[in-house]
Structure formats: structure tokens, C-alpha cells
Amino acid sequence: MKKAYGLISLLALMMLLVLAGCSSDSKEGSKDASKEDGKPAGKAEKEGKDIVIAVADNFTGMDPHDTNDTLSGSAQKAMLEGLVGFDKDMNVIPLLAEEYSANAEATEFTFKLRENVKFHDGTPFNAEAVKVNFDRLSDPNSGLKRHSLYALIEKTEVINEYEVKFTLSEPFGAMINTFAHPAGLMHSPKALEEFGKEVARNPVGTGAFKFVEWKPSEGLKIEKNEEYWNAGFPKVDSITFKPVSENGSRIAMLQTGEADFIYPVPTEQVEGINGKNGIEVESKPSIVVRYMSMNTLKAPYDDVKVRQALNYAINKEAFVKVVMNDQGTVLDSIIAPDVQFYSKQEPYAFDLEKAQDLLKEAGVEKGFKAKLWGGNSSGAIKAMEFLQQQMAQVGIDVEVVPMESGTISDKIWSVQNPDDAELELYYGGWSPSTGDADWGIRPLVGGKDAFPPMSYNVSYYDNPEVDQLILDGLQTADLDKRAKAYEDAQKLVWDDAPWVFLSADNTLAGKKNYLKGIYLLPDGSLSVSDIEIE
């Protein structure tokens, strides 16, 4: 089922929308690990209320305004909060705002704030704190990685202590979802003033947990906020996130009880651990897409025939089966089916003959050498090695180059001049954490405005027609007009093939069966604020 993901429908008159908290216990697509061979699984035991979560990579920073990875955002939102957020089905829910109103043109948004909330350092949360954070995010000279999400904010006004108004420079139909994005989490103004850029290592928010320490190679520890505004929460004393890139080691930690929760679960291990040793594995469709980008400014990837050839040369069904162990589906657009305004395309069939014909037409029938960059987790390396083998069938000699997250940030996302980009091929993934097509398309293929370091268009793809369609989709609140713009944009991008389109993932997490209230959202991010031990 396709969801609207909380997009506001703007009426002709100003309307007041009172945000009511909602939740869903839907188990669609999940594996039931509560029984094994028809019998109740044994309940694992837990001493104390200190939780350990093993994750696949290192965090890149604790400043949500200046990080672009979903993993870091997961830890950040345990400590910091935004005006609104998402529930487990990516419906917009209230956090630090209780109500909002919007004008019909989608250019003005007014929020009534929750009262009697304090940041962890005792600073009051109020409209001035909101203004400080969004003035920082919307400043074009800030150099922040998440600036592009909020660049349309022309003015942030304090109406009174608990009311704030945003005025946009132009209509933006997806703005409420954008406020719910993890990049909209807010720092204590005192912390911003005290730490400056070092706030990335000293986060101070209003969330359920407070920052204790972060040692990048060892992990992050957060502890219970005893003065949290949401009475009764949190229900555990501390959470320690440990980076464990090797898949087998994460599994072993869960099996022995060294970790209470791990993600992702290696796809090949799902059946082997589910329902055993008090372990539950949850597998659900996500909005995370996997792709191999091609730098369209570099030969031979500047030729659309080469890019299409690589799409025909790689067996996507085999990728899902071998790399993902059937925990996903073949990607049939630039965005996943559960993203709003998704439009299905005709997949590139596996056809080596057609791939070779296109390479011949492009003048590279003898093949060429290439470097494929990506992460250094077991899963990423497995995927890159699969792609390496597939491309070898059409004469492309690929060198796989795994990198740590910090190196990737420096060599890919921080490049100032496109001509200086060394990147050729990149294996990566993306989840549009607004649930809207805009954030699934614009940051990745949105022309020169989306080139690094401003955004994440590492294909350096630039099609003015696509750029205009993206703009058309943003400048109206009419859902039918937005749908048409994004439908046309998806078709153009699909045909231009700046990526090899691979898969839409399932989210996979493993936990001890005494845990509840912890879950992965469809965008692949983790929610821990409601975690408890049964």
C-alpha cells in the first residue's frame, strides 16, 4: 500500500491542524520469531537496564545539521528532537510542536510549541531556540551538509515564547515532511554558542537520552534523561552503540547476549538465527534503495549507452538473491514503491548481448578499467564483489575499493569542485527520510545544485528537463500535479541511467525477545526512545 506519509493537503483557507500522536502495530512483511516449529520460543533473560546495540559502521558525527548518513541520524534522534517526527509507518507525529498551521500557498508555516521542556543543559526550549537552530540551517554560508533541506526558509520569526513562524522564499509542498526529517533535530542554543562546530562531538538536545561519550572506533554511550518531558520514558538506564563492521561478529554478540539488538542482520543469517537463543529477526519492506552511481562527467560514463549497457550487464534478480538473500526486491524506479509519488518503470533486463552491443556503439567494445568505491562493511564488500564479477562478463576490469565512513565523507561528499572528483563508480544506498519523492530524487539527481558538497549527486548528473520537473513538483500543493511532475522525472532519469538500479531493501534487525519499543523505520533509521525490557 502506498502511503501519503503525512503530506499536508493545503486547503484554500488557513486551517489549523492539531497533531495527534499515532502508532501502528502492523506486522506486514515481518517474520514471526515468537514461535519455532509451532512452539513458543524461549524467553531470553536480561539483567539490569543497560542496552547494547551493535551497528555495522562508525558514526560520522553528532550534529544532525551536518551529517548525511542514516546511522548517525538514528543515534542523534535519541538525544535531540525536532518540531515533528515520524512514527514507525512514517506518518508525521508531534514532538516539540503540538500544533501547526499553513497558508494555502505553502509558503508560511506556524508552529505552537510544547511548553515546559528543557534541553539537557537546563536551557529552556522555546521559540527563540527554534529560531537559532533554523537560522543556522537556512544560512547559505553555513557550509552545513543539510542546508539544502531548509534553504527555502527565508525568515524565521518568534511570535511569542511558544509560537514560531517560518516564511519560505517560494511554495514548497513537502515542507511538513521536511520538518520531520532528522536534519531538523534541534541543539541547545547554549551548546551551539559554547561548542561551535565541536557541537558535533557534544550534542545537547531535549530527547529521551543524554550524551555521555563518543569514541568513534569504540562506540557511543547515552544515558537516561531523568527530566524527559514525555512522562514515563525512557524505560532503560543507558544505551551503548558499538560499531561492528564484521557481520559474523555482530551475530555472535547477539547470540551470546553481549548485544541486545543488532542491525543490519546479514541477509544470509536470517533463517539461521531467527527464533533461536531468544532472538527475533524482523524483516520489513523499506524505502531504502541500492544503486551503483556512475560519474557522468568522466569518460566513458558520460555516454548514456555505456550507462545503459552496465544496467543490462548486471543481473538484478541475482543481486537480490545472492547479495540480499531475497531480503529485497529489484529496483524499478529511482525511488522505492512506498515513497510518495513512486512511478514504476520497466526494469533493465539482464541481457549480456545487448550490453555488449551498446558498448560497441559507444566505442568501448574491448572494455575498460574502473574503480568501484563503497563502504567497508561485509555487506558492502559482498555487493561490490558481485558487481565486479558481473561487469567482468562484458570486459570491464573493476577494482573494488572499500572505505571507512570518514574516508568516504572526505573523498566523495566533501569534494568542492566536480572536476576534482576522483570518483568513477560508487556502490551506495539512499533512504528519503521525508517519505516524499522530492527527497528521493532531488538530492541525488537534482542537477548542479545537488553536486557535492551541497548535496549527494555523486553521478554529477545534470538534465535541465529533470531539474524543471523537480521544481514543478515542489511549487504546488496539488497532489495530482506533483504526481505528474515526479512521474515524468522518474522516466527521464530511468532512461538516462546515471545509476545501475539494483534493489529496494528490506529492513533487517535482530533483537533479544525481551525488548520492545525499538524498531527500524522504512527509511532504515532506528527508533529507541520507547525501548523497554519486558
C-alpha positions as CSV (number, residue, x, y, z in Angstrom):
1,M,0.0,0.0,0.0
2,K,1.3,3.4,-0.9
3,K,1.1,5.9,2.0
4,A,0.9,9.6,1.9
5,Y,3.4,9.8,4.7
6,G,1.8,12.7,6.4
7,L,2.0,15.2,3.5
8,I,-0.3,18.1,4.3
9,S,-3.2,18.8,2.0
10,L,-3.3,22.6,1.8
11,L,-6.8,24.0,1.5
12,A,-7.9,27.3,0.1
13,L,-8.3,28.8,3.6
14,M,-5.9,28.7,6.5
15,M,-6.5,25.7,8.6
16,L,-5.3,24.6,12.0
17,L,-4.0,21.0,12.2
18,V,-3.8,19.6,15.6
19,L,-1.2,16.8,15.6
20,A,-2.4,13.8,17.4
21,G,0.1,11.1,18.3
22,C,-0.5,7.8,16.4
23,S,1.1,4.4,16.3
24,S,0.7,1.2,14.4
25,D,1.3,-2.3,15.4
26,S,1.2,-3.5,11.8
27,K,3.4,-6.6,11.3
28,E,3.0,-6.8,7.5
29,G,6.1,-8.3,5.9
30,S,7.7,-9.2,9.3
31,K,9.0,-12.6,10.3
32,D,7.3,-14.0,13.4
33,A,10.0,-15.3,15.6
34,S,7.8,-15.8,18.6
35,K,7.4,-19.4,17.7
36,E,9.8,-22.0,16.5
37,D,8.3,-25.2,14.9
38,G,4.9,-24.1,16.2
39,K,6.1,-23.9,19.8
40,P,6.7,-20.7,21.8
41,A,10.3,-19.6,21.7
42,G,12.2,-19.5,25.0
43,K,12.3,-16.1,26.6
44,A,15.8,-14.6,26.9
45,E,16.8,-13.1,30.2
46,K,18.3,-9.7,30.9
47,E,20.0,-8.3,34.0
48,G,19.8,-4.6,34.5
49,K,18.6,-1.9,32.2
50,D,21.7,-1.1,30.2
51,I,21.3,-1.8,26.5
52,V,24.0,-2.6,23.9
53,I,23.2,-2.1,20.2
54,A,25.7,-3.3,17.6
55,V,25.8,-1.5,14.3
56,A,27.7,-2.0,11.0
57,D,29.5,1.3,10.7
58,N,31.1,4.1,12.7
59,F,29.0,7.3,13.2
60,T,30.2,10.3,11.3
61,G,29.1,13.0,13.7
62,M,26.5,14.0,16.3
63,D,25.4,17.2,14.5
64,P,22.2,16.4,12.6
65,H,22.6,19.6,10.6
66,D,25.9,18.5,9.3
67,T,25.7,14.7,8.8
68,N,24.1,12.9,5.9
69,D,24.0,9.2,7.0
70,T,21.0,7.4,8.4
71,L,23.0,5.6,11.0
72,S,24.3,8.8,12.7
73,G,20.7,10.2,12.5
74,S,19.5,7.2,14.4
75,A,21.7,8.0,17.4
76,Q,21.1,11.7,17.1
77,K,17.3,11.4,17.4
78,A,17.7,9.6,20.7
79,M,19.2,12.7,22.2
80,L,17.8,15.6,20.1
81,E,14.3,16.2,18.8
82,G,12.5,18.2,16.1
83,L,9.2,20.0,15.9
84,V,7.7,16.9,14.4
85,G,8.9,13.4,13.5
86,F,7.8,10.1,12.1
87,D,6.1,7.1,13.6
88,K,7.0,3.5,12.6
89,D,5.0,3.9,9.4
90,M,6.4,7.3,8.6
91,N,3.3,9.2,9.5
92,V,4.0,12.7,10.8
93,I,3.6,12.9,14.6
94,P,4.2,15.7,17.2
95,L,7.4,16.1,19.1
96,L,8.3,19.6,20.3
97,A,5.4,21.2,18.4
98,E,1.8,20.5,19.4
99,E,0.1,22.2,16.5
100,Y,0.9,23.8,13.2
101,S,-1.0,25.9,10.6
102,A,-0.1,26.6,7.0
103,N,-1.4,29.1,4.4
104,A,-2.9,27.9,1.1
105,E,0.2,28.8,-0.9
106,A,2.5,26.6,1.2
107,T,4.8,29.5,1.9
108,E,4.0,30.1,5.6
109,F,4.1,27.6,8.5
110,T,3.3,28.5,12.1
111,F,4.0,26.1,15.0
112,K,2.7,26.2,18.5
113,L,5.3,24.7,20.8
114,R,5.2,22.3,23.7
115,E,5.7,24.1,27.0
116,N,7.9,23.3,30.0
117,V,10.5,21.5,28.0
118,K,14.2,21.9,28.8
119,F,17.4,21.0,27.0
120,H,19.8,18.6,28.8
121,D,21.9,21.6,29.9
122,G,18.9,23.3,31.5
123,T,18.3,25.8,28.7
124,P,14.5,26.4,28.1
125,F,13.1,25.1,24.9
126,N,11.1,27.9,23.3
127,A,10.6,29.8,20.0
128,E,13.9,31.6,20.3
129,A,15.7,28.2,20.4
130,V,13.8,27.1,17.3
131,K,14.9,30.3,15.5
132,V,18.5,29.8,16.5
133,N,18.5,26.3,15.0
134,F,16.8,27.1,11.8
135,D,18.7,30.3,11.2
136,R,21.8,28.1,11.4
137,L,20.3,25.5,9.0
138,S,19.0,28.0,6.5
139,D,22.1,30.1,6.3
140,P,23.6,29.7,2.8
141,N,27.1,30.4,4.2
142,S,26.9,27.8,6.9
143,G,28.5,25.0,4.8
144,L,26.3,22.5,6.6
145,K,25.5,19.3,4.7
146,R,21.8,19.6,5.5
147,H,21.4,23.2,4.4
148,S,19.8,22.2,1.2
149,L,16.8,20.8,3.0
150,Y,16.0,24.2,4.6
151,A,17.4,26.6,2.1
152,L,13.9,27.8,1.2
153,I,13.4,29.3,4.7
154,E,13.6,33.0,4.1
155,K,12.6,34.1,7.6
156,T,12.0,32.5,11.0
157,E,10.0,34.7,13.3
158,V,9.4,34.5,17.1
159,I,5.7,35.3,17.5
160,N,5.8,34.7,21.3
161,E,7.6,32.4,23.6
162,Y,5.9,29.3,22.4
163,E,4.9,30.2,18.8
164,V,7.2,30.4,15.8
165,K,6.5,31.2,12.1
166,F,8.5,30.2,9.0
167,T,8.2,32.1,5.8
168,L,9.6,30.4,2.6
169,S,11.0,32.1,-0.4
170,E,8.7,30.0,-2.7
171,P,6.0,27.4,-2.3
172,F,7.1,24.0,-1.1
173,G,4.5,21.3,-0.9
174,A,6.7,18.8,1.1
175,M,7.7,21.2,3.9
176,I,6.0,19.5,6.8
177,N,7.6,16.2,5.9
178,T,10.9,18.1,5.6
179,F,10.5,19.5,9.2
180,A,10.0,15.8,10.3
181,H,13.4,14.8,8.7
182,P,16.1,14.0,11.2
183,A,18.1,17.0,9.9
184,G,15.5,19.2,11.7
185,L,16.6,18.0,15.2
186,M,17.5,20.9,17.4
187,H,20.5,21.7,19.6
188,S,20.5,23.7,22.8
189,P,21.4,27.3,21.7
190,K,23.8,27.4,24.7
191,A,25.6,24.4,23.3
192,L,25.8,25.9,19.8
193,E,27.4,29.0,21.3
194,E,29.7,27.2,23.6
195,F,30.9,24.4,21.3
196,G,30.6,25.9,17.8
197,K,31.5,23.3,15.2
198,E,32.5,20.9,18.1
199,V,28.8,20.5,18.8
200,A,29.2,17.5,16.5
201,R,31.0,15.9,19.4
202,N,29.0,17.5,22.2
203,P,25.3,17.1,21.4
204,V,22.8,18.7,23.8
205,G,19.1,18.1,23.0
206,T,15.7,17.6,24.6
207,G,15.5,13.9,23.9
208,A,14.9,10.8,26.0
209,F,18.6,10.2,26.4
210,K,21.6,12.4,27.2
211,F,25.0,12.2,25.6
212,V,27.8,10.6,27.8
213,E,30.7,10.0,25.5
214,W,31.6,9.1,21.9
215,K,34.8,7.3,20.9
216,P,34.5,6.9,17.1
217,S,36.2,3.5,16.9
218,E,34.7,2.2,20.1
219,G,31.2,3.5,20.3
220,L,28.7,5.9,21.6
221,K,27.1,5.9,25.1
222,I,23.9,7.7,26.1
223,E,22.0,7.7,29.4
224,K,18.5,8.2,30.6
225,N,17.2,11.8,30.7
226,E,15.6,11.8,34.1
227,E,13.7,15.1,33.3
228,Y,12.3,14.0,29.9
229,W,9.1,15.8,29.1
230,N,7.3,12.6,28.0
231,A,6.3,11.1,31.4
232,G,7.2,7.5,32.0
233,F,10.0,7.5,29.4
234,P,12.7,6.4,28.8
235,K,12.4,3.0,30.4
236,V,16.1,1.9,30.3
237,D,19.1,3.4,32.0
238,S,21.6,3.6,29.2
239,I,22.3,2.6,25.6
240,T,25.7,1.9,24.1
241,F,26.1,1.8,20.4
242,K,29.1,-0.3,19.2
243,P,30.4,-0.2,15.6
244,V,31.0,-3.8,14.5
245,S,31.6,-3.9,10.7
246,E,32.1,-7.7,10.5
247,N,28.8,-9.5,10.1
248,G,29.7,-12.6,12.0
249,S,30.9,-10.7,15.0
250,R,27.5,-8.8,15.2
251,I,25.7,-12.1,15.1
252,A,27.9,-13.6,17.8
253,M,27.3,-10.6,20.0
254,L,23.5,-11.1,19.8
255,Q,23.7,-14.9,20.3
256,T,25.9,-14.6,23.4
257,G,24.0,-11.7,24.9
258,E,26.9,-9.2,24.5
259,A,24.4,-7.2,22.4
260,D,20.7,-6.8,22.9
261,F,19.9,-5.5,19.4
262,I,21.9,-5.6,16.1
263,Y,21.3,-4.1,12.7
264,P,21.5,-4.8,10.0
265,V,21.3,-8.5,10.2
266,P,23.3,-10.1,7.4
267,T,20.8,-11.4,4.9
268,E,22.4,-14.9,4.8
269,Q,22.0,-15.3,8.6
270,V,18.3,-14.5,8.9
271,E,17.0,-18.1,8.9
272,G,19.9,-19.4,10.9
273,I,19.3,-17.2,14.0
274,N,15.5,-16.4,13.9
275,G,13.7,-18.0,16.8
276,K,16.8,-19.4,18.4
277,N,18.6,-18.3,21.6
278,G,15.8,-15.9,22.4
279,I,16.4,-14.0,19.1
280,E,13.8,-12.4,16.9
281,V,14.5,-11.1,13.4
282,E,12.2,-8.5,11.8
283,S,12.2,-8.2,8.0
284,K,10.0,-5.5,6.5
285,P,9.9,-3.6,3.2
286,S,11.7,-0.4,3.3
287,I,12.2,2.8,1.3
288,V,16.0,2.2,1.1
289,V,17.3,1.8,-2.4
290,R,20.6,0.3,-3.5
291,Y,22.4,1.5,-6.6
292,M,25.8,1.9,-8.3
293,S,26.3,5.5,-9.4
294,M,28.4,6.4,-12.4
295,N,30.2,9.8,-12.7
296,T,28.6,11.2,-15.8
297,L,31.4,13.8,-16.1
298,K,34.0,11.2,-16.7
299,A,34.5,9.1,-19.8
300,P,33.2,6.6,-20.6
301,Y,30.3,7.2,-18.2
302,D,29.5,10.4,-20.0
303,D,27.9,8.3,-22.7
304,V,24.4,7.1,-21.9
305,K,25.0,4.0,-24.0
306,V,27.7,2.9,-21.6
307,R,25.5,3.6,-18.6
308,Q,22.6,1.6,-20.1
309,A,25.0,-1.2,-21.0
310,L,26.0,-1.6,-17.4
311,N,22.4,-1.8,-16.4
312,Y,21.9,-4.6,-18.9
313,A,25.1,-6.3,-17.9
314,I,24.2,-6.8,-14.2
315,N,21.7,-9.4,-13.2
316,K,19.4,-7.6,-10.7
317,E,17.5,-10.7,-9.8
318,A,20.7,-12.5,-9.0
319,F,21.8,-9.4,-6.9
320,V,18.7,-9.7,-4.8
321,K,19.1,-13.4,-4.4
322,V,22.9,-13.7,-3.9
323,V,23.7,-10.4,-2.2
324,M,20.4,-9.6,-0.4
325,N,19.4,-13.3,0.1
326,D,16.0,-12.4,-1.2
327,Q,15.6,-9.7,1.5
328,G,14.5,-7.1,-1.0
329,T,13.1,-6.6,-4.5
330,V,14.5,-5.5,-7.8
331,L,14.5,-1.7,-8.0
332,D,12.1,-0.5,-10.7
333,S,12.4,3.3,-10.3
334,I,14.8,5.7,-8.7
335,I,12.6,5.6,-5.6
336,A,11.1,2.6,-3.7
337,P,7.4,1.7,-4.1
338,D,6.3,3.0,-0.7
339,V,7.7,6.5,-1.3
340,Q,5.0,9.0,-2.2
341,F,4.7,9.6,-6.0
342,Y,6.6,6.5,-6.9
343,S,6.1,5.5,-10.6
344,K,7.1,2.1,-11.8
345,Q,9.5,1.8,-14.7
346,E,10.3,-1.1,-17.0
347,P,13.4,-2.8,-15.4
348,Y,16.6,-3.2,-17.5
349,A,16.5,-7.0,-18.2
350,F,19.7,-9.0,-17.8
351,D,21.0,-9.1,-21.4
352,L,24.7,-9.5,-22.0
353,E,24.3,-9.4,-25.7
354,K,22.5,-6.1,-25.6
355,A,25.1,-4.7,-23.1
356,Q,27.9,-5.7,-25.5
357,D,26.2,-4.1,-28.5
358,L,25.7,-0.8,-26.6
359,L,29.4,-0.9,-25.5
360,K,30.4,-1.4,-29.1
361,E,28.2,1.5,-30.3
362,A,30.0,3.6,-27.6
363,G,33.4,2.6,-28.9
364,V,34.4,0.6,-25.8
365,E,33.7,-2.9,-27.0
366,K,37.1,-4.1,-25.7
367,G,36.1,-3.0,-22.2
368,F,38.0,-0.7,-19.8
369,K,39.3,-0.5,-16.3
370,A,37.3,1.0,-13.5
371,K,37.4,1.7,-9.7
372,L,34.4,0.9,-7.6
373,W,34.2,2.7,-4.2
374,G,32.0,1.8,-1.3
375,G,31.8,1.1,2.4
376,N,33.9,-1.4,4.2
377,S,31.2,-3.4,5.9
378,S,30.9,-7.1,5.0
379,G,27.6,-6.5,3.2
380,A,29.0,-3.6,1.1
381,I,32.1,-5.6,0.1
382,K,30.0,-8.6,-0.9
383,A,27.8,-6.3,-3.1
384,M,30.8,-4.7,-4.7
385,E,32.5,-8.0,-5.4
386,F,29.2,-9.3,-7.1
387,L,29.2,-6.2,-9.3
388,Q,32.8,-6.7,-10.1
389,Q,32.1,-10.2,-11.3
390,Q,29.1,-9.2,-13.3
391,M,30.9,-6.4,-15.1
392,A,33.8,-8.7,-15.9
393,Q,31.5,-10.6,-18.2
394,V,31.5,-7.6,-20.7
395,G,35.2,-6.9,-20.4
396,I,35.2,-4.3,-17.6
397,D,38.0,-4.8,-15.2
398,V,36.8,-3.4,-11.9
399,E,39.0,-2.7,-8.8
400,V,36.9,-2.8,-5.6
401,V,38.0,-0.1,-3.1
402,P,36.3,-0.4,0.3
403,M,36.5,2.7,2.5
404,E,35.7,3.7,6.1
405,S,32.9,6.2,6.5
406,G,35.2,9.1,7.3
407,T,37.2,8.5,4.1
408,I,34.0,8.3,2.0
409,S,32.9,11.6,3.5
410,D,36.2,13.2,2.6
411,K,36.7,11.7,-0.9
412,I,33.0,11.8,-2.1
413,W,30.7,14.1,-0.1
414,S,33.2,16.9,0.6
415,V,34.6,17.5,-2.9
416,Q,34.3,21.2,-3.7
417,N,34.9,21.1,-7.5
418,P,33.3,18.5,-9.7
419,D,36.4,18.5,-11.9
420,D,38.4,17.4,-8.9
421,A,36.2,14.4,-8.2
422,E,38.2,11.1,-8.4
423,L,35.1,9.0,-8.1
424,E,34.2,6.7,-11.0
425,L,31.7,4.2,-9.7
426,Y,30.1,4.2,-6.2
427,Y,28.0,1.5,-4.5
428,G,25.7,3.1,-2.1
429,G,22.2,3.4,-0.8
430,W,19.7,6.1,0.0
431,S,16.5,6.5,2.0
432,P,14.4,9.6,1.5
433,S,13.8,10.3,5.2
434,T,10.9,12.6,4.4
435,G,8.9,9.8,2.8
436,D,8.3,12.1,-0.2
437,A,9.6,11.7,-3.8
438,D,11.3,15.1,-3.6
439,W,13.9,13.9,-1.2
440,G,14.3,10.6,-3.0
441,I,15.1,12.4,-6.3
442,R,16.4,16.0,-5.8
443,P,19.5,15.3,-3.6
444,L,20.7,12.5,-5.9
445,V,20.0,13.6,-9.4
446,G,18.9,17.3,-9.0
447,G,21.5,18.8,-11.3
448,K,24.3,21.1,-10.4
449,D,22.6,22.4,-7.3
450,A,22.9,18.9,-5.9
451,F,26.6,18.3,-6.7
452,P,28.8,17.7,-3.6
453,P,29.4,19.3,-1.2
454,M,25.9,20.9,-1.4
455,S,24.1,17.6,-1.7
456,Y,24.6,14.0,-2.8
457,N,24.5,13.9,-6.6
458,V,27.7,11.8,-7.0
459,S,26.7,10.8,-10.5
460,Y,27.2,14.5,-11.3
461,Y,24.0,14.1,-13.4
462,D,22.6,17.2,-14.9
463,N,19.5,17.2,-17.0
464,P,17.7,20.6,-17.2
465,E,14.4,19.0,-18.0
466,V,14.6,16.8,-14.9
467,D,15.6,19.9,-12.9
468,Q,12.4,21.7,-14.1
469,L,10.2,18.8,-13.3
470,I,11.6,18.6,-9.7
471,L,10.9,22.3,-9.4
472,D,7.3,21.8,-10.7
473,G,6.7,19.1,-8.1
474,L,7.8,21.5,-5.3
475,Q,5.9,24.6,-6.4
476,T,2.4,23.3,-5.8
477,A,0.4,21.6,-3.1
478,D,-1.8,20.0,-5.7
479,L,-1.2,16.3,-5.3
480,D,-2.1,15.4,-8.9
481,K,0.3,18.0,-10.3
482,R,3.0,16.8,-8.0
483,A,2.4,13.2,-9.0
484,K,2.6,14.1,-12.7
485,A,5.9,16.0,-12.3
486,Y,7.6,13.2,-10.4
487,E,6.3,10.6,-12.8
488,D,7.9,12.4,-15.7
489,A,11.1,13.0,-13.8
490,Q,11.4,9.3,-12.9
491,K,11.0,8.2,-16.5
492,L,13.7,10.6,-17.8
493,V,16.2,9.6,-15.1
494,W,15.5,5.9,-15.7
495,D,16.3,6.3,-19.4
496,D,19.4,8.4,-18.8
497,A,20.6,5.8,-16.3
498,P,23.0,7.7,-14.1
499,W,22.9,4.7,-11.8
500,V,22.8,0.9,-12.2
501,F,19.5,0.4,-10.5
502,L,19.8,-2.5,-8.1
503,S,17.4,-3.2,-5.3
504,A,14.9,-1.9,-2.7
505,D,15.9,-3.4,0.6
506,N,14.0,-5.0,3.4
507,T,15.0,-3.6,6.8
508,L,16.6,-6.4,8.9
509,A,17.1,-6.1,12.6
510,G,17.8,-8.7,15.3
511,K,16.9,-8.4,18.9
512,K,16.6,-10.4,22.1
513,N,12.9,-11.2,22.7
514,Y,12.7,-9.3,26.0
515,L,13.0,-6.0,24.1
516,K,10.1,-4.0,22.8
517,G,9.6,-0.4,21.7
518,I,12.7,-0.5,19.5
519,Y,12.2,-0.7,15.7
520,L,13.5,0.3,12.3
521,L,11.5,2.8,10.2
522,P,11.0,2.2,6.5
523,D,13.9,4.7,5.8
524,G,16.2,2.3,7.7
525,S,16.7,4.6,10.7
526,L,16.3,3.3,14.2
527,S,14.0,4.5,16.9
528,V,15.0,3.8,20.5
529,S,13.1,6.4,22.6
530,D,10.4,3.9,23.6
531,I,12.6,1.0,24.2
532,E,11.9,-1.2,27.3
533,I,12.6,-4.6,28.7
534,E,9.8,-7.0,29.4
